[in-house]
Structures are given as structure tokens and as C-alpha cells.
Amino acid sequence: MACLALAASVAGAAAAPAPAPSPAASPRCPNPGELLLPSNPRGAIPAAKAALGSPGRVLEVRRGPGSTYAAAVKRVCGAAVLRKSVYVNVHPLGMRCSACNLHAYVVQYDNRRWEVWTAY
């Protein structure tokens, strides 16, 4: 039950700064022309942790094409967005279930701002 409450709070927290729809909903895809190819993917960590809305431990950071949900992201938003995205898996501290993890796709805009554009 705690995971469901956390999932609701994650979705609410992530929706404020950036859209974070459920996997069933279509995400608003960023325009690939406005995105940078980040030189250091670890720069996406603060944005992903902020989207979690509570303290969390980063389990995985990788470029979009090598990530867990790469096929779904590519199908919905295309290869250009996926290539410029960073996948960050954050586990909320104090939770035992892996279903509580935030699987965030983060992009860096050309003004150097990082944003979570979708999360699962």
C-alpha cells in the first residue's frame, strides 16, 4: 500500500515541473531540435531525484538507447529523443519494493536546463 501512495506522490511531484504520465498515457515528447546531447549523463541525477519528491538512491544512470524502457520511448517519441535522453532509476529510501522505483527519462535543453519528460 505504501508503494501505491508513493507512486501517486511521485506522479504528482514529477507532473509539476515536467509531464510524468503513466505508461498507458502518451508522454509529451520534447522537440529533439531543442535538446543537447549531454556530455555527462550523471548531470541528470538531480532532476530525477527532484521528480521523486523524497530522498532516493540512484541505482542506474545510462544513456537512453541502452535503458530499460528504450523500445517504448523510441516507439512513442522517436530515436532522436531517445538518443538525447538519459535514463535514471531512483529507489526511494525506506521502501523495500522495486515497484516503487522511479524510472525517469531526463533531457537537457539547449539552455542547459535538465527536465524529466516522462517517468514510469
N, C-alpha and C positions, 0 to 999 in steps of 0.2 A: 504494500500500500504506500510505503514511503517513496518508492520509485515512481509511482504514478503522480504523487504530489510534486516530486522533484521534476518529473518530465513536464508537468504543466507549468511550473515556475521557470524552467529552462526555456520553454517555448515563449512564455511571456517576456522573459528578460531578453531573449535574443530577438524578439519581434520589435522591441522598442528601437534599438539602433539600426537594425537591419532585418529584412524579412527572414524568418526562420520557419517555413511551413512544415507540416508533417509530410512524410514521404508520399502520401496519397495526393497532396496538393501540388500544383505546379509552382516551382520557385520563380521568382522574378529574376531572370538571367541578366547579369551585368553585361554591358557593352564591351566586348574584347578590345575595342579601339581605345577605351579609357583606362585600360589596365596596364600595369607594369609586369614584367616577368621578374619576380623577386630574386635578388641575388642570394639572399639568405632566408630560407623558408622559416627559420626559427623566429623571425620577426612577427609572424602571425600568432604566436602564442598569447601575448597579452589580449588581443581581440577575442580569441577563443575563450580564454578564461573569463573575460568580462561577460561574454554571452552566456556562460554557465550560470552566473549570478550567485555563486557560492564558491568557497575555496575548492580547488581541484588539483589533481596531479596529472601532468601530461604523460600519456602513455605512448603516443606516436605522433611524429611530425614527418610528413613526406610530401613531395610534390604531387599534385592532383592525379596525373596519369598512373601512378603506382599505388593509388589508395584503395581502400575497401569498397567504396561506392562509385568508383570511376565509371563503370559501364552505365549506371543510371544517370550520372551527371552529364556524361557525354551525349547520351540519348536525348536528354531534355534541353541542354544548353549548348551543345556542340564541343568539338575538340579544342577550339581556340580558347574558350573559357576554362575548360578543364586544364589545359596546358599552363595557364596563368594562375591557377588556383593552388592553394596549399591546404592539405588535409590535416586537421589536428584532432586527435582523440583525447578527450579530457575526462578523467574519472573523478566524480565528486568525493571529497574526503568524508569519511564516516559512513559511506554506503558500501554494501557488500556485493550488490548485483552489478553485473556488467551491462545489463539493460539500461542502467541509469547513466551510462557514459554519453557524453555529447560528442557526436561525430560532426565536426564543423568544417565547412569549406570556406576559406578565407581568401580574399583577394586584396591586392594593393593597387589603389588608384594612382593615376599619374600625379596627383597632388600629395603623394606619399601616405595617404590615409589608408589604414587597414580596416576591412569590414567583413563580417561574417555574412555571406549572402544566402546560405542555406545550411541547415543543420538537421541531423537525424537522431 
